Amino acid sequence: MSSAPESGATPQTNTGRRAEHVQSLARGLAVIRAFDAENPTLTLSEVARRTDLTRAAARRFLLTLADLGYVRADNRGFTLTPRVLELGYAYLSGLTLPQVAEPHLERLVATVGESSSVAVLDGSDIVYVARVAASRIMRVSITVGTRFPAFATSMGRVLLAGVEPSDLDAHLPDGGMAALTPRTITEREALSAELARVRAQGWAVVDQELEAGLRAVAVPIRDAAGATLAAANISAHASRRPLRALEDELLPALLQTARAIQEDLHVTT
């Protein structure tokens, strides 16, 4: 005889989702996430394909989002409106990290002449929560909210190094680590070895693994208990900064900035 679930436990369906899972809400959010920096405008067919919805279902969700002011339609297709920022504002405005970090990043960028960012770990991705750009060095525009796979980024390596090794798989892509450039580490064993090195030295360098021509160095930002809360980086074009220069020229300034951010965070939290 099977026993009833313990008080407070949430029954699971045979798909692994909670019984309370609202599929229509999940699909509506998938439609919003179909748009990105490389695809700011999408046709109905493109939205349907990117969300695995029928054209009829995609149309219903798009028109509903348009009625709510989150999507705008014109003769080229559909685009998100600035109102979608409201969906993330409650989270970002509740954090002290972006507000504390930005003035420190501005001073760092003014000193080193390279772009600097702060990101946090979300599943298998890093999410940018603060950024000050010195120049456009990537094909993809980076803004607050931009996501990249953690395994292939300097900030991601720092954040993954702060995760218990037994929990690492939960922060890697379900389909495996796809090569983004010929230099990308894609083997689990090689990544684990690299993370052990990052953990020991306290910083990470990634050389053209996310995008050809892009190098970056990253360090952790720790909370008052010493746990890795976020990561900060400096990114530079390979033609402008030799690999050794990241460690010799940029790392000391980045470490100093991270310490300053930490000190301010510990005061405000």
N, C-alpha and C positions, 0 to 999 in steps of 0.2 A: 504494500500500500504506500503510495507516494505521500510525502509530507507536504504541507502548505509552505509557501515561501516564508522566510523569517520576516518579522515586522520591519518595514522600511525597505525591504529588498524590492527591486524592480524586475518583474518578469521579462524574459527575453523571448523574442519570436525566433522561428527557425532560421531566420536570416541573420541572427546575431544582433538585431536592433531591438530596442525597448518596445514594449507593446504600445507605449504612448507615442511612438515615432509618427510624426505628421509628415507624410510623404509629399503633400502638396507644398508645404513650407520648404522642405529640402529641395524640391525641384525649382521653386522660385528663387532660392538662394543660388542654385546652380546656374540659373539663367544670368543672374547678376555677375557671377564669377566667370562667365564665359568671355566677358570683355576684359581686355588687358591693355598694357601700353602698346603692344604691337598690333592689337586688333581693337581700336577704340570704336570702330563702326562695323557692325555686322548685319548681314541680311538675315531674313527669317530662316532661310535654309541653313546658313552657317550656324546660327544659334541652335537650331534643331540638331545639327550634326555634332556640335561641341558638347551638347548636354545629353545626347542620346535620347532625345524626345521626338515625338512625331511633330510634323509641321503644325498640325492643328493645336497640339498641346503647347508648343513653343509660342504660337501666336496668342493663345489665351493668357499665358504668363506675361508676355511682353506688353500686351494691351492693358493688363491689370497694373503692371508696374508703371506704364505710361499714365494711367488714371491717377496713380498715387504720386506722380511727379518724379519718379526715379529713372525713367527712360524717356527719351525723346525720339520721335520717328520723323524721318523726312524721305525724300525720294531716293536717297542713297542707301538707306537702311535705318538701323536703330543705334542710338548711342546712349550712354549713361549721362545723367545730369549731375551737377554738383551736389544735389540733395542726397546722393548715396553716401556722402561723407558723414551724414548724420548717423549712419549705422555703426560707424567705427568711432565716432567722436566720444561717446560715453566711455568707451574703454580707454582711449588715449588721454582724455581729459582727466581721468581718474589716476593716471600715472604721474609721478613726479619726474620720472626718468627723462622723457623728451625735453621737458622744460629746463631741467637742470643741465642736461648734456649740451644743448644747442650752443649756449655762449662759449663753452669750453671748446667745442668743435670749431666755432668761428675763429677763435684765437689760434688754434692749432693750424687751421688751413691758411691763415694769414702768415704764419711762421714758416710752414714747409712748402706752401704753394701747391699742395695736392689735395684731392677731395677726401673727406672723412665722414664716417657714418657710425651709427649705433644700431644694433639689431638684437632681437630676442629670438629664442627658439620656439617654433610652433609646429609640433609633429616632426615631419622630415624636412621642413623648410626653415629658413631664417626669414624674419619679417623686419623690414627697416622701420624704426620708430623715430629716428632723427638723422638728418643728413645736411651737410654743407658742401656744396660742389665748387671746386676750383675751375673745372672745365669739363666738357663732355668728352669722356674717354671710352665710353661703351656704346655699342650699337643700340642697346635698350636704355631708355631713359629711366633713371632711378628716382623714386619719390618715396615719401613716407607711405608705408603699406606695400611696397614692392616685395615680392617673395622670390627667393632662389633656393635651390636644393642645398641643404646644409653641408652635405659631404664634399661638395666641390668648391666651397668658399672659405676664405680665411676666418671670418667671424663664425661660420658654421663649425669649423674644426675646433675653435676655442670653446664654443658652446657644447659640442659633442664630447670634448675632453672633460667637461664638467659633469657629464652623465655617468652613472654607474655602468661599467662595461657590460654587466648582465642586462641592462636596459637599452643597450645601443640599438638593437634591431628594431625597437619601437620607433626609432627616429631615422630609419633608413627607408627609402622608397619601396613600396610593396613589389613593384616590378623589377627591382634590382637597380644598381647604380649604372645608369647609362652614361657613356662617354660624351662629354660636351665638347671636348677638343681632344686631339691625340695625346695630350698630357694628363688627362683626367684619371685619377685613381678610381678604379672600378671594382677591385677585388677586396672582399671583406677583410682578409688577413692583412693586406697592405694598408688599408685604412686604419685598422686597429693598431698597427705598429706606428703609424704616423700620429695617431691620437695619443699614444703612450709618450711619444717624444714631445708633443705639444704640452701634455700634462706635466711633464718633468721640467721643461724649460720655461713654461708660463706664457708662451706666445706662439703664433702660427704664421707661416708664410705660404702663400699659394701662388705658384708661378704658371699663369696661363692655363689653368684647369677649367675655369668657368668660361673664359673667352680668350681667344688668341690675342696676344698683345697686352693683356691686363695682368698686372702683378699687385698683390696686396699683402699687408702685414696686419695682424689683429692681436688684441690682448683682451683679457677678461675684465669685466666690471663686476665687482663682488659686493654682496650685501654685508651687513654688519656681522653676520655669522661666518663669513668667508666663503659662502657658496656663490657660484657663478650666476649672476643675475642677468647679464647681457654681455655683449662684446662690442668693442670699438675697433675701427680699422682705418688705415690710410691706403688708398688705391692709387696706382700710378701706371702710366704706359711704359711698357718694356723698353721702348726706344729711348725713353727719357731717364729711366732709373735702372741701372744695372742691378741684378739680383742682390749682390752684396750690399748695395746702398740701402736697401730696405732695412736691413739689420743695423748697419753702421750709422745711417743718417736719419732714418725715420722712426725707428723703434724707440730710441730714448725719449723723443718728444711725445710719442703716443703713450708710452708708459706713464709719463708725467701727467698727461691729460686724463688718463684713466684714474689715476690716484686722486686728482682734483675732483673728478665727477663723483668718485666714491665718497670722498670727505663731505661734499655737499649733500649727497643722498643720505648719509648717516645722520646729518643734522636735521634734514627735513622729514625723515621717517621715524 
